[in-house]
Every structure is written in C-alpha cells, then in structure tokens.
Amino acid sequence: MAGVQARKEEERKREGHKQTIHKEKRRLAIRNAAQQWEGVRASLELPPTNGAKEEVSPENSPAHSPAQTNGLAQETVSR
C-alpha cells in the first residue's frame, strides 16, 4: 500500500513539473512574440518630423498652388 502511495505522489510531482515547464515555455513564446511584434511595429512607424506629426492636406501639398483649383489653372488678374 505504501508503494502505491509513493508512486502516486511521484506521478503528481512529475505532472506538476511538466506543467511548470509548459507554462515557462508558453511565457517565453509570448514574450518573444511580443518583442518581435514591437520590432516590426517600430520599423513600420515613420519618425516624427521635429517632434510632431505633419498633416498633409491638399492645401499643404507641394503640388498645390493658390492659382489652382480643382486641377484647373486659373488666371490671376493683377491691376
């Protein structure tokens, strides 16, 4: 009877050890995935210009000039 109890106790210890190893492997995998994601995310982000993001609108576009509206050139009349 004592031998059966000892085997059951040993089996519980082994199972607990397996679960601990599995949890540690899972934790490391999650940590590695998070680090890789941060690296990918950082490489996709553009660095801000002068510490601020610049908005690009049609009015601020280098191709836009005050004499152009709707893609048609308008003549400016000066007197």
DSSP file (Angstrom, degrees, kcal/mol; ACC not computed):
  #  RESIDUE AA STRUCTURE BP1 BP2  ACC     N-H-->O    O-->H-N    N-H-->O    O-->H-N    TCO  KAPPA ALPHA  PHI   PSI    X-CA   Y-CA   Z-CA
    1    1 A M     >        0   0    0      0, 0.0     4,-2.0     0, 0.0     5,-0.2   0.000 360.0 360.0 360.0 -41.3    0.0    0.0    0.0
    2    2 A A  H  >  +     0   0    0      1,-0.2     4,-2.2     2,-0.2     5,-0.1   0.858 360.0  55.6 -64.3 -34.9    2.8    2.4    0.8
    3    3 A G  H  > S+     0   0    0      2,-0.2     4,-2.2     1,-0.2    -1,-0.2   0.888 106.4  49.8 -64.8 -40.0    4.4    1.7   -2.6
    4    4 A V  H  > S+     0   0    0      2,-0.2     4,-2.4     1,-0.2    -2,-0.2   0.916 111.4  48.9 -64.9 -44.0    1.2    2.6   -4.4
    5    5 A Q  H  X S+     0   0    0     -4,-2.0     4,-2.4     1,-0.2    -2,-0.2   0.901 110.3  51.3 -61.6 -41.5    1.0    5.9   -2.4
    6    6 A A  H  X S+     0   0    0     -4,-2.2     4,-2.3     1,-0.2    -1,-0.2   0.901 110.4  48.7 -64.8 -40.7    4.7    6.6   -3.2
    7    7 A R  H  X S+     0   0    0     -4,-2.2     4,-2.6     2,-0.2    -2,-0.2   0.908 111.1  49.7 -65.9 -41.3    4.1    6.1   -6.9
    8    8 A K  H  X S+     0   0    0     -4,-2.4     4,-2.3     2,-0.2    -2,-0.2   0.914 111.7  48.7 -62.7 -42.3    1.0    8.3   -7.0
    9    9 A E  H  X S+     0   0    0     -4,-2.4     4,-2.0     2,-0.2    -2,-0.2   0.909 111.6  49.2 -64.4 -41.8    3.0   11.0   -5.2
   10   10 A E  H  X S+     0   0    0     -4,-2.3     4,-2.4     1,-0.2    -2,-0.2   0.896 110.0  51.6 -63.9 -40.6    5.8   10.7   -7.7
   11   11 A E  H  X S+     0   0    0     -4,-2.6     4,-2.6     2,-0.2    -2,-0.2   0.899 108.8  50.7 -64.2 -40.6    3.4   10.9  -10.6
   12   12 A R  H  X S+     0   0    0     -4,-2.3     4,-2.4     2,-0.2    -1,-0.2   0.900 110.3  50.0 -63.1 -40.0    1.8   14.1   -9.2
   13   13 A K  H  X S+     0   0    0     -4,-2.0     4,-2.3     2,-0.2    -2,-0.2   0.925 111.5  47.9 -64.3 -44.1    5.3   15.6   -8.8
   14   14 A R  H  X S+     0   0    0     -4,-2.4     4,-2.6     2,-0.2    -2,-0.2   0.918 112.4  48.9 -62.3 -43.7    6.2   14.7  -12.4
   15   15 A E  H  X S+     0   0    0     -4,-2.6     4,-2.3     1,-0.2    -1,-0.2   0.901 111.3  49.7 -64.3 -41.0    2.9   16.1  -13.7
   16   16 A G  H  X S+     0   0    0     -4,-2.4     4,-2.2     2,-0.2    -1,-0.2   0.897 111.0  49.9 -62.9 -40.4    3.4   19.3  -11.7
   17   17 A H  H  X S+     0   0    0     -4,-2.3     4,-2.4     2,-0.2    -2,-0.2   0.909 109.9  50.8 -64.8 -42.4    7.0   19.6  -13.2
   18   18 A K  H  X S+     0   0    0     -4,-2.6     4,-2.6     1,-0.2    -2,-0.2   0.913 110.9  48.9 -61.2 -42.9    5.7   19.1  -16.7
   19   19 A Q  H  X S+     0   0    0     -4,-2.3     4,-2.7     2,-0.2    -1,-0.2   0.891 109.9  51.5 -65.0 -39.2    3.1   21.8  -16.2
   20   20 A T  H  X S+     0   0    0     -4,-2.2     4,-2.1     2,-0.2    -2,-0.2   0.924 111.7  46.5 -63.1 -44.2    5.7   24.2  -14.8
   21   21 A I  H  X S+     0   0    0     -4,-2.4     4,-2.5     2,-0.2    -2,-0.2   0.916 112.6  50.6 -63.7 -43.4    7.9   23.6  -17.9
   22   22 A H  H  X S+     0   0    0     -4,-2.6     4,-2.4     1,-0.2    -2,-0.2   0.916 110.5  49.1 -61.8 -43.9    4.9   24.0  -20.2
   23   23 A K  H  X S+     0   0    0     -4,-2.7     4,-2.5     2,-0.2    -1,-0.2   0.891 111.6  49.3 -63.1 -40.1    3.9   27.3  -18.5
   24   24 A E  H  X S+     0   0    0     -4,-2.1     4,-2.4     2,-0.2    -2,-0.2   0.911 111.1  48.8 -67.1 -42.2    7.5   28.6  -18.8
   25   25 A K  H  X S+     0   0    0     -4,-2.5     4,-2.3     2,-0.2    -2,-0.2   0.910 112.9  48.6 -62.6 -41.5    7.8   27.7  -22.5
   26   26 A R  H  X S+     0   0    0     -4,-2.4     4,-2.4     2,-0.2    -2,-0.2   0.917 110.6  50.4 -64.2 -43.9    4.4   29.4  -23.1
   27   27 A R  H  X S+     0   0    0     -4,-2.5     4,-2.3     1,-0.2    -2,-0.2   0.909 112.1  47.3 -61.2 -43.7    5.5   32.5  -21.2
   28   28 A L  H  X S+     0   0    0     -4,-2.4     4,-2.8     2,-0.2    -1,-0.2   0.889 110.6  51.9 -65.8 -39.8    8.8   32.7  -23.2
   29   29 A A  H  X S+     0   0    0     -4,-2.3     4,-2.4     2,-0.2    -2,-0.2   0.915 111.4  47.0 -63.6 -42.2    7.0   32.2  -26.5
   30   30 A I  H  X S+     0   0    0     -4,-2.4     4,-2.3     2,-0.2    -2,-0.2   0.913 112.8  49.5 -65.1 -42.6    4.5   35.0  -25.7
   31   31 A R  H  X S+     0   0    0     -4,-2.3     4,-2.3     2,-0.2    -2,-0.2   0.918 112.1  47.8 -63.3 -43.6    7.4   37.3  -24.6
   32   32 A N  H  X S+     0   0    0     -4,-2.8     4,-2.5     2,-0.2    -2,-0.2   0.904 111.6  50.1 -64.2 -41.6    9.4   36.6  -27.8
   33   33 A A  H  X S+     0   0    0     -4,-2.4     4,-2.6     1,-0.2    -1,-0.2   0.906 110.5  50.3 -63.6 -40.8    6.3   37.2  -30.0
   34   34 A A  H  X S+     0   0    0     -4,-2.3     4,-2.4     2,-0.2    -2,-0.2   0.908 111.0  48.6 -64.2 -41.8    5.7   40.5  -28.2
   35   35 A Q  H  X S+     0   0    0     -4,-2.3     4,-2.0     2,-0.2    -2,-0.2   0.908 112.5  48.0 -64.9 -41.7    9.3   41.6  -28.7
   36   36 A Q  H  X S+     0   0    0     -4,-2.5     4,-2.4     2,-0.2    -2,-0.2   0.907 111.2  51.1 -65.1 -41.3    9.2   40.6  -32.4
   37   37 A W  H  X S+     0   0    0     -4,-2.6     4,-3.1     1,-0.2     5,-0.2   0.917 108.8  50.8 -62.5 -43.3    5.9   42.5  -32.8
   38   38 A E  H  X S+     0   0    0     -4,-2.4     4,-2.6     1,-0.2    -1,-0.2   0.891 110.4  50.5 -61.3 -38.8    7.3   45.6  -31.2
   39   39 A G  H  X S+     0   0    0     -4,-2.0     4,-1.8     2,-0.2    -2,-0.2   0.913 113.2  44.5 -65.0 -43.0   10.3   45.4  -33.6
   40   40 A V  H  X S+     0   0    0     -4,-2.4     4,-1.3     2,-0.2    -2,-0.2   0.929 114.6  49.2 -66.4 -45.0    8.0   45.1  -36.6
   41   41 A R  H  X S+     0   0    0     -4,-3.1     4,-1.2     1,-0.2     3,-0.3   0.903 110.7  50.2 -62.2 -41.5    5.7   47.9  -35.4
   42   42 A A  H  < S+     0   0    0     -4,-2.6    -1,-0.2     1,-0.2    -2,-0.2   0.866 108.8  52.0 -65.7 -35.6    8.7   50.2  -34.7
   43   43 A S  H  < S+     0   0    0     -4,-1.8    -1,-0.2     1,-0.2    -2,-0.2   0.745 108.9  51.5 -73.9 -20.7   10.1   49.6  -38.2
   44   44 A L  H  < S+     0   0    0     -4,-1.3     2,-0.3    -3,-0.3    -1,-0.2   0.718  92.4  88.9 -85.9 -22.5    6.7   50.4  -39.8
   45   45 A E  S  < S-     0   0    0     -4,-1.2     0, 0.0    -3,-0.2     0, 0.0  -0.574  75.4-133.0 -79.7 136.7    6.3   53.7  -37.9
   46   46 A L        -     0   0    0     -2,-0.3    -2,-0.1     1,-0.1     3,-0.1  -0.683  28.7-107.9 -84.4 140.3    7.8   56.8  -39.6
   47   47 A P        -     0   0    0      0, 0.0    -1,-0.1     0, 0.0     2,-0.0  -0.463  40.1-108.0 -67.7 138.5    9.9   59.0  -37.3
   48   48 A P    >   -     0   0    0      0, 0.0     3,-0.6     0, 0.0     2,-0.5  -0.342  28.5-117.9 -67.3 147.6    8.1   62.3  -36.5
   49   49 A T  B >  S-A   52   0A   0      3,-0.9     3,-2.2     1,-0.2    -3,-0.0  -0.768  89.9 -15.3 -88.5 123.4    9.4   65.5  -38.1
   50   50 A N  T 3  S-     0   0    0     -2,-0.5    -1,-0.2     1,-0.3     3,-0.1   0.821 125.9 -59.9  52.4  35.2   10.6   68.0  -35.5
   51   51 A G  T <  S+     0   0    0     -3,-0.6     2,-0.3     1,-0.1    -1,-0.3   0.510 123.4  82.8  76.7   4.1    8.9   66.0  -32.7
   52   52 A A  B <  S-A   49   0A   0     -3,-2.2    -3,-0.9     0, 0.0     2,-0.3  -0.991  80.3-113.7-140.1 148.0    5.4   66.5  -34.3
   53   53 A K        -     0   0    0     -2,-0.3     2,-0.5    -5,-0.2    -3,-0.0  -0.622  31.0-136.2 -79.4 138.2    3.5   64.7  -37.0
   54   54 A E        -     0   0    0     -2,-0.3     2,-0.3     2,-0.0    -1,-0.0  -0.829  11.9-137.3 -98.6 128.7    2.9   66.8  -40.1
   55   55 A E        -     0   0    0     -2,-0.5     2,-0.6     1,-0.0     0, 0.0  -0.660  11.4-150.6 -84.3 138.2   -0.5   66.7  -41.6
   56   56 A V        +     0   0    0     -2,-0.3     5,-0.0     3,-0.0     3,-0.0  -0.944  25.6 162.1-111.1 119.4   -0.7   66.5  -45.4
   57   57 A S    >>  -     0   0    0     -2,-0.6     4,-0.9     1,-0.1     3,-0.6  -0.856  53.9-102.4-126.9 164.6   -3.8   68.1  -46.9
   58   58 A P  G >4 S+     0   0    0      0, 0.0     3,-0.5     0, 0.0     6,-0.2   0.860 122.9  53.5 -56.7 -34.7   -4.4   69.2  -50.5
   59   59 A E  G 34 S+     0   0    0      1,-0.2    -3,-0.0     4,-0.1     5,-0.0   0.845 112.2  43.6 -69.1 -32.9   -3.8   72.8  -49.4
   60   60 A N  G <4 S+     0   0    0     -3,-0.6    -1,-0.2     3,-0.0    -4,-0.0   0.469  88.4 116.8 -90.5  -1.9   -0.4   72.0  -47.9
   61   61 A S    X<  -     0   0    0     -4,-0.9     3,-1.5    -3,-0.5    -5,-0.0  -0.411  69.9-132.3 -68.9 139.4    0.7   69.8  -50.8
   62   62 A P  T 3  S+     0   0    0      0, 0.0    -1,-0.1     0, 0.0    -3,-0.0   0.767 107.7  58.3 -61.7 -24.1    3.7   71.0  -52.7
   63   63 A A  T 3  S+     0   0    0      2,-0.0     2,-0.4    -5,-0.0    -4,-0.1   0.630  90.7  88.4 -80.4 -13.2    1.8   70.4  -55.9
   64   64 A H    <   +     0   0    0     -3,-1.5     5,-0.0    -6,-0.2    -5,-0.0  -0.714  54.5 179.6 -90.7 132.5   -0.9   72.8  -54.9
   65   65 A S    >   -     0   0    0     -2,-0.4     3,-2.2     1,-0.1    -4,-0.0  -0.924  41.1-112.4-125.4 156.5   -0.6   76.4  -55.7
   66   66 A P  T 3  S+     0   0    0      0, 0.0    -1,-0.1     0, 0.0    -2,-0.0   0.765 116.0  59.1 -59.1 -24.3   -3.1   79.3  -54.9
   67   67 A A  T 3  S+     0   0    0      9,-0.0     7,-2.6     6,-0.0     2,-0.5   0.456  93.7  81.0 -84.6   0.5   -3.8   79.7  -58.6
   68   68 A Q  E <   +B   73   0B   0     -3,-2.2     2,-0.4     5,-0.2     5,-0.2  -0.916  50.1 168.2-112.4 131.0   -5.0   76.1  -59.0
   69   69 A T  E >  S-B   72   0B   0      3,-1.9     3,-2.3    -2,-0.5    -2,-0.0  -0.994  72.5  -6.4-138.8 132.8   -8.5   74.9  -58.0
   70   70 A N  T 3  S-     0   0    0     -2,-0.4     3,-0.1     1,-0.3    -1,-0.1   0.791 125.3 -63.1  54.9  30.8  -10.0   71.5  -58.9
   71   71 A G  T 3  S+     0   0    0      1,-0.2     2,-0.5     0, 0.0    -1,-0.3   0.456 113.0 114.9  78.6  -0.7   -6.9   70.7  -61.0
   72   72 A L  E <   -B   69   0B   0     -3,-2.3    -3,-1.9     0, 0.0     2,-0.3  -0.884  67.1-124.8-106.2 133.1   -7.7   73.7  -63.4
   73   73 A A  E     -B   68   0B   0     -2,-0.5     2,-0.4    -5,-0.2    -5,-0.2  -0.549  24.6-158.8 -74.6 134.6   -5.3   76.6  -63.7
   74   74 A Q        -     0   0    0     -7,-2.6     2,-0.3    -2,-0.3    -1,-0.0  -0.925  16.7-122.1-114.5 141.8   -7.0   79.9  -63.1
   75   75 A E        -     0   0    0     -2,-0.4     2,-0.5     1,-0.0    -7,-0.0  -0.624  21.0-140.7 -81.3 136.0   -5.5   83.2  -64.3
   76   76 A T        -     0   0    0     -2,-0.3     2,-0.6     2,-0.0    -9,-0.0  -0.830  11.2-147.8 -96.7 135.3   -4.8   85.7  -61.6
   77   77 A V        -     0   0    0     -2,-0.5     2,-0.4     2,-0.0    -2,-0.0  -0.897  15.3-175.2-106.2 122.0   -5.6   89.3  -62.5
   78   78 A S              0   0    0     -2,-0.6    -2,-0.0     1,-0.1     0, 0.0  -0.949 360.0 360.0-117.1 138.7   -3.4   92.0  -61.1
   79   79 A R              0   0    0     -2,-0.4    -1,-0.1     0, 0.0    -2,-0.0   0.404 360.0 360.0-115.4 360.0   -4.2   95.7  -61.6
